[in-house]
Each structure stands twice: as C-alpha cells, then as structure tokens.
Amino acid sequence: MFGIVYWKIMIISCVAAITLWPAATPQAQPVAFAEWLKELKTEARARGIRPVILESALAGVRPIKRVIELDRRQPEFTLVFWDYLSNSVNDQRVWRGRKLLAEHRPLLKRVARKYGVQPRFLVAFWGLESNFGDFTGKFSVIGALVTLAFDPRRAKFFREQLLAALSLINDGHMSVGVKGSWAGAMGNHQFIPTTYRDFAVDFDGDGRRDLWNSLPDIFASAANYLSRSGWDDRYTWGREIRLPPGFNPEVSALDIRKPLSEWQQLGVRRFDGRDLPAVDLNGSVILPAGFNGPAFLVYKNYRTVLVWNRSIFYAIAVGHLADRINGGGPLLAVRSDNEVTLSRTDLANMQRRLMKRGFDPGAADGT
Ligand code: CA
C-alpha cells in the first residue's frame, strides 16, 4: 500500500515536472528550422512527392507553439475512470448513436458484411473519435506535424506521419489545407496519417479515400482498420461482471488470459448473477477503477481496440458505448467513495515511462 502511495506521489511530481519542463522553442532557432525544412523536402521528393505539392503544402509553414504546449500537457493521466466514462458515454451521445445506427443501417450492414465488424462498434468509435463528425480538428495538419517532427521529443515518429500526410495530399486523397487534431489525427475517425495511408478505403468508388465527407469511406475505413488489427465479429468486446467474495485481485490483469469456463469455475459471473456464456473464448479480468470499482471480463476484440488506442479506459468506453447504442443500460456497479485514481495497468505504464526518463521505480508491475 505504501508503495502505491509513494509511487503516486512520485508520478504526480513527475507529471508536474514534465508539464513544467521548458518546452523547446523552435521559434528561437529560425536558421535551424529552415535547414531542417530544406532537408525534409529533399527526403519527400525522394519518396516521390511532387515539388509543386511540397511548395504548396509547406509554403510559409513554421512551428506552432500551441501544439508543443498540448503535446506536453499529457491529459490522459489526470482523469479517473468514472469521470472518463461519464464524459465519453453520456445519454446525449447514446441517444444520437442509436438514431444514427438506425439511419445508416443499410450502409453499415454492407460494411459489416465485407469487413466483419458489427455496426454498433463502428458507430461507437465514430461517437468517441469526433462526436459523429462534429469535431474533426481545427489545426493545420501539415503545420502540426511539421511542429512535432521538428521538435526533438518524438521527431522520428512525427516525421513519418508528416511524410505520410504529404503523400496522401500528393495522391489526391486530401487537400493541402487539411485540418485535424493538434497531433495530426484526421477525419471522422481521427486517423493518424500512417493509419490513413495503410487502412483507409474508397468504399463509394469515386477514386478518393475521403474520411470527412463520405460516410461509405468513413465506415469502411474504420472497419478495415479493425478487421486488419484482428477484430472478430463472432464475439463482442467483453462484459461487466461480478466477482465472487475472496476473489484474488492478483489475477486481474490484461496479460492473464483464461478460458471463460475457467473464470466460471473461479466464481466469476455476469453482473446479474447468471453464468458466463458457454463459448470457447479466452478473457481477462480488469479493474479499471481498482478493486472497489466495476469489474470487466474482456475478450480479444478489447485487445484490438487497444491497437486503435492503447488507453484501457478508451477501450472500455468504446465497448460500453456500443452496448448502450445497441439498447443496453448503464454500468451496474456503483461508484465507490474511495476510488483509486490510477488503475494498476495505468500505474505500470507510468512506471515504464519513468524508467524511460531515467528514474528507477522498480519492476513495472503496477504496485
Ligand atoms: Ca471515396
């Protein structure tokens, strides 16, 4: 227990330190930036991007201070599970998701048949990523990616994203002035450029992969990405469960997988007390708000959601929103007064991050 408290304090201190870390100020190094940009254009041309596209897309571009500020903010570590869930899966979003599922059912069914992803999940991802297309981002994608590719923190990753975005513009899939998130995520499902390049599909057959205006392209691209990441539409994502008295919390971890029959033997039940489904499937028990919070048994599709977004909260929110859009009710567990702020998995992730930053938090086991 002391260990957890100690590490929470350390982590809070480190998050504060990361937040206060003096941001690199690319604006103060105009010569270095100009040289960097010249070299970037050389590489882009070598990858087959036409000079006219480069001159147009990169005209007057310079690092955006706000993008660096947002990159340093790391907001995902400040929300507790219940707050995250009530922000992501609210009644308004559920209501709209149900309406849109009904409205676009024929198209969603065609996409589901071709790619093997149930319509309710496609609508749930859509709701979480852009509130069904309402918020696709207001930053210049090229400006944001130039900023993050020039900034040394994750330069290699964002340079690849920038080159992918330029290549998509070169091939006519999106415009020079394309807008997206501060990190360059784009369209109704907020694909980063390499995901766009590798998984987006032209489902309406007009020759462009348009993730802003074409619902056939939007749904099919999300379904193709999920399908190629391992989605299996014979199953759902997981479910809320009830743990038996004396359940050993040590076996609640994503890396502990057991057949449902074994969980059944260990006393795990659906929340209403009924038996677990008698299917040949492995699952893991996870406790995103600690031992006093809700418990879930998650299946392999949950792991596929983690490929899309590695946050364990996000993956539960997407599954739960899909259930609610499908007519299901809110979670049945009651919010505890003494909620654990960080889940064990999140704590382990933080420990790994601390290690990468040169601290020594012991084993990355979340304790
Ligand atoms: Ca299209």
Residues whose N, C-alpha, C, O or C-beta is under 5 A from the ligand:
A	BS01	CA	D202 F203 D204 G205 D206 G207 R208 R209 D210 S214 D217
